[in-house]
Amino acid sequence: MAASKRRAEEAAVQDFKELSISELCSGYLEQENGDCTCIFCGEHLEDGVIYESRGRKVTAKRAMAEHMEDVHFGAFWSLLGLEKTLSGLTDVQKALMACLYEQKTTEQTGEIMGISAATVRTHRFNLQKAKREAKILLAMLEMIEKGEEPIPRPLGTETHFHPAALDQQFSFNDLHPFFTQFRYK
């Protein structure tokens, strides 16, 4: 039983890793031919067919958007409910994300989570830091996956990556202000 659960989790990871951010946000895939498939339950709607939804006739795309709301309560709650192996979010981060999504104040979030407002602010800061780091990681992976000819390494870093070698070429003052407002350890 544990092996079949692990295989199911591995299949879900495989399915989710190919999705774009916009597909994750909408909760469904829209194929080139206009067909729509829910990423959470596999519901498939064919383009060109008229569907009954909420008492009226609608297109496949509109029916899928309404399916997401009616069946899954929107993509956010379904993404939040994913296992940690898929989302990487701890229970504390999930609770904070729910409060942020519901536009709760810092004080309301603290009351709900049973923590101080200062701790809520720290958690928010950490999520923003993780977002920034994730963007940089995604950009670097995108460059790797393009398969273009790589530009040679900076001099002095051929055998190992030495951040000190890059310090000779770049300083925090050379970077965009987005990067200079934080000190990296």
ZIVEN-V692199 format. One record per backbone hydrogen bond with DSSP energy under -1.0 kcal/mol. CO is the residue of the C=O (numbers start at 1). NH is the residue of the N-H. If there is no record, write none. Layout:
BEGIN
co = [CO;CO]
nh = [NH;NH]
END
This chain:
BEGIN
co = [1;2;3;4;5;6;7;8;9;10;11;12;13;16;20;21;22;23;27;29;31;35;36;37;38;43;45;46;51;53;56;58;59;60;61;62;63;64;65;66;67;68;74;75;76;77;79;83;83;84;90;91;92;93;94;95;96;97;98;99;100;105;106;107;108;109;110;110;116;117;118;119;120;121;122;123;124;125;126;127;128;129;130;131;132;133;134;135;136;137;138;139;140;141;142;144;154;162;162;163;166;166;171;176;176]
nh = [5;6;7;8;9;10;11;12;13;14;15;16;17;19;24;25;26;27;39;37;34;31;45;29;42;38;36;49;58;56;53;51;63;64;65;66;67;68;69;70;71;74;78;79;80;81;82;86;87;88;94;95;96;97;98;99;100;101;102;104;103;109;110;111;112;113;114;115;120;121;122;123;124;125;126;127;128;129;130;131;132;133;134;135;136;137;138;139;140;141;142;143;144;145;146;147;157;165;166;167;169;170;174;179;180]
END
